[in-house]
């Protein structure tokens, strides 16, 4: 996330240089390349491509019109790169927030040993409740005068 913020600052610096100088200079590209540790990437390659693209004037525009066009297209490319950077930053922020929520939820969960103990107690309580319900049912039938045979319990283990 910090790297994206630094990259945003560097792109702002390049944009300011283009606005100031009217074109994308080799020194601006070198400064951007330096911020990546001297290693080329898609962004620096694209900036170099834009710079090379404007070495020639294939449409035969007047020099001032050509300079203005070069500046506008370079700024548009930088704006697009900054928009992409902003959307990636938003995605990362959402992902970090989600991961933080997951970490908090995981911190609340009990350990495996505690869960096993809880399950053991739950099973024991269910058996006690089942026996108590059977005893209650037998007592109620006897009160009503029914002949109640002794309890018969069958357990099937898998």
Number of C-alpha atoms within 10 A of each C-alpha: 12 8 10 14 13 12 17 18 13 17 20 15 15 22 24 14 16 20 15 10 11 18 23 24 15 12 11 20 19 14 15 22 19 12 13 14 9 12 10 13 10 8 15 17 13 16 21 16 11 16 18 11 12 18 9 10 13 9 7 9 11 10 10 9 11 17 15 14 16 22 20 16 14 22 20 13 16 20 15 12 16 18 13 12 17 15 12 14 18 13 12 14 13 12 12 13 12 12 12 12 12 11 11 11 10 11 10 8 10 11 10 9 9 11 12 12 10 13 12 11 12 12 11 12 12 11 12 12 12 12 14 12 12 13 12 12 12 17 14 13 12 13 9 8 9 11 10 12 8 7 10 5 6 6 5 4 4 3
